[in-house]
Amino acid sequence: MTKTNSHKTKTSTQNKKVKDSGAKLIFGDPILCAQFLRGYTDIELLKDVQPEDIEDVTDRFISVWQEERDSDTVKKIHLKNQEDIDTLYLITLIEHQTKVDYDMSFRILRYIVLILTDYAAEAEKKQAGCTALKGFRYPPVLPIVFYDGDRNWTAAKNFQERTALSDLLGEYIPNFQYLVVPLSRYSNQELIEKEDELSLIMLIDKLRSSAEFHELAEIPDDYLEKISRDSPESLLKLIAKIIAAFLHRLNIPKEEIGDFTDQIERRDFTMLFEHFEAYDVQAERAKAGAKGEARGKADSILLLLSDLGAVPEALRERIMDETDMECLDQWIRGAARASSVEEFTEKYLPDLKEA
């Protein structure tokens, strides 16, 4: 089976939402990833982690899976002042599903085996036979599920609970637990008290309809002023890009999204939420139907590509004309990962490049 066919048959139920690209960008940025580890995991070892301590090694592992979990990431965290080992591997799995994934513990087990196998191979290259020595130690692997679904996460977090006869054979069964960070557990006030860029993104991510924007109008001015004042320009642009992906989920007109994200990039946080118009999302979707949904996905793709460079008219028209939802979902993920418009075109629409 080809990669493209597998991509279509196995991921359509997992990563259909535009917001996948936004969430992937959060963990792809070292500043936002460090903020998440310091402020949202409650793990003492990570309370002082800095952006420069984080190395993205996702591409070494994600390509192994036929289902190509584009929203999963693998980080190598360089630990300070640890005598036994100076490396921790972090797996972040981003879930937006309405239904809880009850096979999460097994999926994580496969990641852990891959990571430790890769680590052992690298160690053997440096010192042949070292993994057979008594003093050799594997690095810890911390699996985290970032979940922003509406339902409670009810899946077993320990792999033993997913295994038959674990009450009799427990000591012979892999025993590990993954950490779930559910966005719904944070109130708006708790997020505001964190006073960082990630908290603003998570406030937007919590919205389930554009009508809920009025709840954010009460955000304290000093909170927005601090983010506006202290955030580097590159991070503000990334925040705008992430939030744009989330707003597309709400079927909000692109002109309104553009005005909102322009305010962020220009550090104009004054009354950021005051004049945001509310739209009846369900009514708009029913009216627009499949054509409107396809148009929204196409707009999202073009938005992501425009940040990489000029989008040729032929490519723009081809994307806008596409109505296959699975194909558009694939292009959204591809646009989020591409490093250039040319790379995206060559991979997904090579006939346009040849023309």
PyMOL commands that set and color helices and strands:
alter all, ss='L'
color gray80, all
select helices_A, chain A and resi 3-11+19-28+30-40+44-46+51-53+58-60+62-64+104-126+130-132+159-162+166-172+183-185+188-194+197-205+210-218+221-230+233-249+254-265+281-306+313-321+325-337+341-348+350-354
alter helices_A, ss='H'
color red, helices_A
select strands_A, chain A and resi 54-56+73-78+87-95+141-147+179-182
alter strands_A, ss='S'
color yellow, strands_A
deselect
rebuild
show_as cartoon
